[in-house]
Each structure stands twice: as structure tokens, then as C-alpha cells.
Amino acid sequence: MQAIILGTSLRSIIADGQFGESIDTPLGTTSSSLVETDIFGPRVLLLARHGKDGGTYAHKVNYRANMWALKDCGVNEVLATATVGGISLQLNVGDIVIPDQIIDYTFGRDHTYYGDLPIKHYDFTYPFTERLREILIQSRQDRETSEVLNRGTYGCTQGPRLETGAEVTRLKQDGCELVGMTLMPEASLARELEMEYAAVCLVVNAAAGLTPSEIDLKYAHTVASSSIEKLRGLLGRAVQLLN
Ligand code: HPA
């Protein structure tokens, strides 16, 4: 069973009337209800990460409840969408990147189930499931031969503010090619619950300090809205391939 976690750009594919009540779990309440849909063909569950009205900021999302509820509903494959700032100069606004690595800069988020479950260490060398990444790569129809889009190190920052120019310089020195606020601890919680996980990232702006002007958030929003069909098509093909 697959689930798609919808970030800022794709939340609107769920109509208001489709949302039910958020789900109570032992770890608290999910961001939104789990919406069952066949818009991609096979039945999948959709979860709006930032809530049905989009008002839950990345640092306030109850990632533990979200992932727990998905597991509880029998989900074993999770596709996540997220908007990002591009750090690599090879990335253009509007590009879709399937990241293969993560550096976690977040703090103070409830990031593990251990403490509630018996503690154990687990391997996280490859934070995304390669099989799901391959399916997402096969499902893309844009610049598909371009290797820059089929991998990338995602730096996860705390938000809600965007980064300073100096922070982006540091992220770049660390090897980050894109920056966002949401894939951690989502990816590691998926691993703790033994669900496969991969992400589709939409570049909506150049990261702070990489262009002469400040980040135009209104324009980033426009890019997100105008990329909905492209993302939806990619996810639809991925779901078909998974079934
Ligand atoms: N930084 C962090 N998160 C983001 C950005 C960014 O520049 N753009 C979209 N999400």
C-alpha cells in the first residue's frame, strides 16, 4: 500500500470536502486525515503534511504521528513531495530533483520513536529507498537524462525563516545541493517503522544569497502552483509502476 505525503505545492490536489478528521495516534494527532483516492489509478492514501489549510509550519508538524498513522493503515511505501531552494548552480527554478542524501540541521523536533519503543541503532547510510528513487526517476518526463536532477544532497533546516546568505554558503561547503525544511525527521521515522521512503523535490527559488536580490516568496508560490500538473503526472506514473 502506498501513501503520498503532500507538501506545500501539491496539497491543493485534495479538495476541501475530501478531508475528514485528523487521526489520533499514541504520538498525537496527524497533520490531516488520510485521504483515500484513486486519482492516480491504484488506491493510495494522501496526507497533507502542513494540514488541510496549509497552516502547520515545518517545525510544528507532528512527523511521528503522521508516520505512525500511515504504518498503522498498512502503508509500506511512502512518496513525499517537498518544495526546496536550489543551492547547486546547475538547478533551475521549476526543476524536480529526486534527492539521494540528507544532512539534518533541524533541532528540537520529536525525531524518534525510541524512548517509546526499546532503543536500537539502525543504518541510515542511504536515507532514501533506492528502489523507490529509481521508480521516481523512471516516472519523470523532464530533462530525464540530466543526472543533476536524479540525485542530490538535501539539507534540512529548521525554519520557519529561510536561511541567511552565510548559512547557504556553509550548506554548500557541506555538500548540500538543495535546502528545505521537511524531509527530516520524516525520512528517519519511515526507516524506524520499516517503511520505504523517497522524495520528489520541486525547486521554487534559488537559495538565499545566490542571486543579487532577496528571495521572492510570491514568485516561489507561483512556481509551486504552476508545477502541480507536472508533479501530479510524475507521481501518477510512479504509483502505476509500483502496482
Ligand atoms: N530554504 C528552505 N526551505 C525552502 C526554501 C529555501 O530556500 N525554498 C522552499 N523551501
Boltz pocket constraint, residues with backbone or C-beta under 6 A from the ligand:
constraints:
  - pocket:
      binder: B
      contacts: [[A, 83], [A, 84], [A, 85], [A, 86], [A, 157], [A, 161], [A, 162], [A, 163], [A, 179], [A, 180], [A, 181], [A, 202], [A, 204], [A, 205], [A, 206], [A, 207], [A, 208]]
      max_distance: 6.0
